[in-house]
């Protein structure tokens, strides 16, 4: 494999993981903050809020895992070589 392609693949893999973590990280922080605020306003709805929060956090975390998969493909199954 050409050294330029290898270097570009490593940089692209790092950017893929980094950028894939930014969006879900911000979203998870906002969701958790709003859930705490919602539970503070209506403590009787804690179970429904918590269940919805955990489901949405799982979906957000899946986006980060997609970025990880892209970076692993770039590193180990490089389509450009």
N, C-alpha and C positions, 0 to 999 in steps of 0.2 A: 504494500500500500504506500502511496506517495506520502511523504512527510507533511506536505501542505494539507492534504485531505485529512490526515489523521489529526493534525492540530485543529483544523476547522471543525471536525467532528467533536472533539473534546470541548471546544468553546461552545458549540451549539448545544451539546448535552448539558453543560453547566447553565446556559441561558434557559434551556427548556425547563429544568427543574426549578430554577430561581423564579422565572416568570409564572410558572404554573403554581407556585406556592403563594404568590402575592395576592391574587384575587380571592382564592378561598380563605386565606388567612384574614383578610379584611372582612370578608363576609361572615366568617365564623365569629369574629369579635363583635360585629354589629348584631348578629343573631343572638349571641349569648347576652349581650347588654340589654337588648329589647325583651328577651325572655325574663331576665331578672326584674326588669321594670314591670313587665306584665304580671309576674307573680306577686310583686310588691303591691300592685294595685288591686289584684283580685286573687287572694290566696286560695280561694275555693276552687279555682281553675288550674291549680298547680299541675295536676296529673296530665291534663290535656296539653298544657303548654310545654311541659317537659317532654312528652311523647313526640309532639310536633318538632320541637327543637332537636331532639336526637336524630330523628329521621332526616331533617334538613342538613344537619351536620354531617351525616353519613354521605349524603349526595354531594356536598361540597368537598368532602375528603376524596371522593372518587375523581374529581377533576384534578387534584394533585397527583393521584396515582397515574392518571393518563399521561401527565407530564413526565413522571418517572419512567413509564414504559417507553415513551418516545426517546428519552435520553439513553436508556439501556439499548434500544435498537441502534441508535447512532454509535454507541460505543462498541457493541459486541457483534451486531449483525449489520454492519455498515453497508447500506445500499449503494454507496458511492465508490466502493472499491472495485 
